[in-house]
Amino acid sequence: MFEVPELQTLGALNLALILQLGGVLIVAAVDPYIKKEKRILVFSVVLIVAYLLAEPQMEAGFGDVLFRNDPVFWAILSSAVGYTLRPVVIYLYIRITDNDKGKKILWALLAFNALVSFSAFFVPWAYTFDELLHFHRGPLGYVPFIVSLIMVIWLLVGTALTYKGLRRREGVVPTVISLAVLLSVWMDLQLGFSPPVSFLTVAMSESCVFFFIWLHLQFVREHEAALRAEQRIRIMVSQIQPHFLFNTLSTIQALIDIDPERASDIIGKFAMYLRQNIDALSRESLIPVRQELEHTRTYSDIEKVRFPSIRIEYDIQDEDFSVPALTIQPVVENAIRHGVRGKKHGWVSVSTYRDGDEHVISIRDNGVGFDVESLKDYEGASDHIGVQNVRDRITDMTGGTYFVESVVGEGTSVVMRIPV
């Protein structure tokens, strides 16, 4: 088909780029992990890059036929559209990376660039074409390049700020794409002529592929993490609820034979607890800490009937935050059942307070204590599944921390810190 080697190379290059752009367009349309907003951004980039790929070659191959009525007009229009759209592609890259800061400034730059580019119809300040269609750059001719450079720098800085710390590896792809765009512009400027397919067009076409893969991997990772978290939470709630109910009912059963009147009182408290809080248990979402404290008081009132020697103290200085359901109660339960219930003067202290940018929950007891080094095995036992779940949910649902300090024979301290 192609007798000239240059044409064969150009044809192969065009085929490769078209297949890449078409593949990204099709796969992005059916990919279930990509959100609608990001899918629209990908579609926009692919369509613009496809135009930038096709238009110069259509003009070179068929310009004499298509634009013969006014070739200068069409040359200016083609250049104006190209100069306007290239920074738009970089702006869409910025949006894909979730950098929404300074959108008004970026829109102003894009509008200014478009105004300068299309001003060539009226004044030769940006560029013009003579009757032989020779390009002449004016004093504002580098505005599109400057605007594109600002956009690329914006993309680099935004990527560095958005994907820092543990997420810094996620910013590698946008950073590489930014550098590739800069390199391709420099290479195009060194040529001194306009090739049918510019280095910048190739860089942008390849960027579509890399950005799609990057987006797909991000959304797959987020989706899998969400599924794992949801599954863990469902398992936790299904384990914790029967655990709490079993101990409460066992306490009431023991009271019926010893003190029926008090058993009736505890049943009333338990019924009130169920009416007010069962929805929070099944909702698997954060609840006000005062509601969780009510869980705890109800449980401790029941346990104190069985173990009258223990004392439960509360020092609540901060109630303006939320926690996962069954956060404090399982720790207090663990302190009573495994720490102080066998002591003559056992006590458990529950306090909440604000420490800088964190809400702090502190639960201490003077129980038997344990070896912290064996905490993992200790909490892995069935009797301690509630406390292990507290640690997981504090981390997964609030981004907080869970710290345990214990001394054998002296007691245990559990501190939970939840970011404001």
Buried (B, 14 or more C-beta within 10 A) or exposed (E): EEEEEEEEEBEEBBEEBBEBBEBBBEBBEEBEBBEEEBBBBBBBBBEBBBBBBBBBBBBEEEBEEEBEEEBBEBBBBBBBBBBBBBBBBBBBBBBBBEBEEEEEEBEEBBEEBBEBBBBBEEEBBBBBBEEEEEEEEBEBBBBBBBBBBBBBEBBBEBBEEBBEEEEEEBBEBBBEBBEBBBEBBEBBEEEEEEEBBBBBBBBBBBBBBBBBEBBBEBBBEEEEEEEEBEEBBEEBBEBBBEBBEEBBEEBBEEBEEEEEEEBEBBBEBBEEBBEEBEEBBEEBEBBBBEBBBBBBBBBBBBBBBBBEEBBBEEEEEBEEBBBBBBBBBBBBBBBBBBBBBEBEEBBBBBBBEEEEEBBBBBBBBBBBBBEBEEBEEBBEEEEBBBBBBBBBBBBBBBEBBBEBEBEEEEBBBBBBBBEE
